[in-house]
Amino acid sequence: MDRKTALIVGATGLVGGHVLRLLLENAGYGTVKALVRRTTGIKHPKLSEHLVNFDDPKSLAAIASADDVFCCLGTTIKKAKTREAFFRVDFTYPVLVAKTCEAAGAGQFLIVTALGANPRSSIFYNRVKGEVEEAIRDIGFKAAHIFRPSLLLGKRSEKRVMEGLGGAVFRVIAPLMRGPLDKYRPVEAADVARAMVTTALSGRKSAVYESHQIRQIARGC
Ligand SMILES: NC(=O)c1ccc[n+]([C@@H]2O[C@H](COP(=O)([O-])OP(=O)(O)OC[C@H]3O[C@@H](n4cnc5c(N)ncnc54)[C@H](OP(=O)(O)O)[C@@H]3O)[C@@H](O)[C@H]2O)c1
């Protein structure tokens, strides 16, 4: 079997950490490249970690060859402090990585955006997520897979008070959120990661997946 090469950005994050672990465990991938600004702290024979400066396209080009690219980058307006800084992490860096990897031969790009992503939204966050989706689709990958989770559940090293409260409230009302409300139900970050890796290995055509579809793929339905 020809084992594939995966490249991941955002591997030190919540979803990215799960994706990295799954890629390292999966026999379908022989090499996993993680492009990071700080180490993941993980040592594995399949893993090559590259400290990169995402503001320097040349530093990416030399290491961009891969079959499947997983993008789990992202920040919050609170952390980024300005809209410009947020845009850089959630739009500029993913598009730079996508273009560089496509030019180096990558066939598939898988990205986590968010529920409500829409390039014509009046809400800045949703608009940037929609714009990045549009830009990725236009690059011309054999397949571009877009994952739009609702609130993410999972253990973080940092405290996010609003997300924590949101998660607690949703856990109580989640059983009531069925049918058309299913896509608003919070989703485990681990399920998003599992859906991404499963999709990359499935040979499916380009598609968009919301939380209910992410859960189905993660459960193998
Ligand atoms: N939180 C939610 O409930 C939620 C809901 C829907 C969608 N999303 C979206 O889902 C995606 C993944 O979310 P997550 O919670 O897994 O993210 P996360 O835990 O905050 O991780 C974000 C990743 O992006 C990297 N990053 C952030 N700023 C960077 C910068 N300036 N330069 C280079 N790398 C940078 C981080 O690296 P460092 O570790 O070095 O900072 C980390 O690897 C994001 O796009 C997010 O917007 C989140």
The ligand as a Gaussian input file, in Angstrom:
#p B3LYP/6-31G(d) Opt

LIG

0 1
 N      -14.057000      27.277000      19.732000
 C      -15.191000      26.946000      19.163000
 O      -16.197000      26.628000      19.826000
 C      -15.279000      26.925000      17.645000
 C      -16.515000      26.708000      17.055000
 C      -16.587000      26.626000      15.662000
 C      -15.444000      26.754000      14.889000
 N      -14.248000      26.995000      15.485000
 C      -13.076000      27.096000      14.604000
 O      -12.438000      25.823000      14.576000
 C      -11.048000      25.967000      14.304000
 C      -10.250000      25.159000      15.310000
 O      -10.595000      25.637000      16.596000
 P       -9.773000      25.188000      17.902000
 O      -10.618000      25.564000      19.057000
 O       -9.281000      23.798000      17.733000
 O       -8.541000      26.202000      17.819000
 P       -7.431000      26.445000      18.938000
 O       -7.460000      25.385000      19.970000
 O       -7.548000      27.873000      19.389000
 O       -6.087000      26.266000      18.083000
 C       -5.767000      27.177000      17.085000
 C       -4.506000      26.782000      16.374000
 O       -4.136000      27.895000      15.531000
 C       -2.801000      28.282000      15.835000
 N       -2.620000      29.736000      15.770000
 C       -3.376000      30.684000      16.354000
 N       -2.846000      31.907000      16.117000
 C       -1.739000      31.702000      15.363000
 C       -0.766000      32.564000      14.774000
 N       -0.815000      33.893000      14.930000
 N        0.236000      32.012000      14.060000
 C        0.301000      30.679000      13.898000
 N       -0.581000      29.795000      14.429000
 C       -1.590000      30.312000      15.132000
 C       -2.584000      27.859000      17.282000
 O       -1.199000      27.780000      17.516000
 P       -0.582000      28.115000      18.983000
 O       -0.884000      26.886000      19.802000
 O        0.846000      28.336000      18.693000
 O       -1.324000      29.328000      19.489000
 C       -3.313000      26.519000      17.304000
 O       -2.513000      25.507000      16.775000
 C      -10.766000      27.463000      14.341000
 O      -10.701000      27.972000      13.031000
 C      -11.979000      28.043000      15.060000
 O      -12.270000      29.377000      14.643000
 C      -14.139000      27.059000      16.831000

